[in-house]
Amino acid sequence: MTAPKVSVVVPVYNPGRDIDDCIRSLLEQSLPSDQYEAIFVDDGSTDATPARLDELAAEHEHVRVEHIPNSGWPGRPRNVGIEMARGEYVLFVDNDDWIGEEALERMH
């Protein structure tokens, strides 16, 4: 597998359905899915999010998930995501944000 052009790191903690727009915006990118990866780092969520992210990763080859014990702040999941990132560039997106359809293509 060729290294992706972009790695998107999303720190996640108990977002519930507020993560829906984020997920949708990452899956609907104009950059082909083999050219970017979405890395969700779950910071010890206690809601249904961990299982939902695992299902998402199972359905989409370019989605990766890491579960860590709760750190209490977004810095730790971001650092874990950076360590996992294989892309030429890294973009941070919060779990309650969304990005435009051409965001990754234009960034690269």
DASULLIN-V768787 format. One record per backbone hydrogen bond with DSSP energy under -0.5 kcal/mol. CO is the residue of the C=O (numbers start at 1). NH is the residue of the N-H. Records with the same first field share a line. If there is no record, write none. Layout:
CO=NH / NH
//
This chain:
4=88
5=89
6=37
7=9 / 91
8=10 / 39
9=11 / 93
10=41
11=95
12=43
15=18
16=19
17=20
19=23
20=24
21=25
22=26
23=27
24=28
26=29
32=35
33=36
35=5 / 6
37=8 / 39
38=40 / 64
39=10 / 41
40=42 / 66
41=12 / 43
42=44 / 68
48=52
49=53
50=54
51=55
52=56
53=57
54=58
55=59
56=60
60=63
62=38
64=40
66=42
68=44
73=76 / 77
74=78
75=79
76=80
77=81
78=82
79=83
80=84
81=85
89=7
91=9
94=97
100=103
101=30
102=106
103=107
104=108
//
